[in-house]
Amino acid sequence: MTAAVESLPLFPLSTVLVPGASLSLRVFEPRYLDLVRDCGRSGRGFGICLILEGEEVGAPALPAAVGTEAGIEDFDRGPDGLLRLAVRGGRRFQVQRMRVRDNGLVVADVVWRADDPAAPPRPEHALLVELLRRILERAAGAQVARIPEARFADAAWVGWRLSELLPLREAERQALLQEDDPDARLQRLLEHVA
């Protein structure tokens, strides 16, 4: 069975968005203002990919072939008058083909990567679960108690949160994004912190 191909506008960045992570964006280029307007009309998200070559501003950059769908959660105008977006990472995708519109917006034909299977972390990854709890306690304090215990028993969720919160190079974060096996993702993270 062949995966369905969908068209998705891309917002290449010098950072990686992982599933479940939040990100704040300042939008000022006309091509991205058009993207936000189109997403608002359609109710769909857009893709965020790590820039492999080029810059965030100016000529279209060459994005990585694996990215994350970004859903717009909130928006407002900043004190500088620029549009600010709060987005959250959703599904991962694989770029099949790209084209550049007249306004410089990169649009990709993508297939969605499989969702992570639900499975508990392996015993050898228990250290990572404890590390995540401590990071969240420092960052969120009492709010950690509101995180359902089942989340910490989900290898994929633990891996994505650590991928989001640990001080990793973007190339390392991209490698984690491209990894389809939650246990292999946790093992890479364990090697990073060990």
JOSULKA-V190389 format. One record per helix or strand of 2 or more residues. SS is the DSSP state (H for helix, E for strand). FROM is the first residue (numbers start at 1). LEN is the number of residues. Records with the same first field share a line. If there is no record, write none. Layout:
BEGIN
SS=FROM-LEN / FROM-LEN
END
This chain:
BEGIN
E=6-5 / 22-6 / 46-3 / 50-4 / 62-2 / 66-12 / 83-18 / 106-7
H=30-13 / 123-24 / 149-4 / 155-11 / 170-9 / 182-12
END
